[in-house]
């Protein structure tokens, strides 16, 4: 009888431990503002970085967006218009940006066509809203 109670207690303790670990890794309590995610930078995050250009902000907040994927660079779209280079991010002030969103290679290819093996960053300016 005692062995059965010990086993039930151990199973309960393991279930509780896994439940706590699941809550801890779910992003609950994240310091990111509402609407923000690993693929989206929102105005509230950029408001603290007014001294930086958009390239510096992405490097600080989501550096993985700029990593080369198989030698292909990320493509840049500002208010729906494709820019010639992701370095054009350096000419954008964070105070002029409403949000930035990263699209994976497959999502960008589906939306814009071929030539997006490195993914795409879509910038929505404050003027376009």
Secondary structure, 3 states (H helix, E strand, C coil): CHHHHHHHHHHHHHHHHHHHHHHHHCCCCCCCCCCCECCEEEHHHHHHHCCCEHHHHHHHHCHHHHCCECCECCEEEECCEECCCHHHHHHCEHHHEEEEEEECHHHHHHHHCCCCCCCEEEEEECCCC
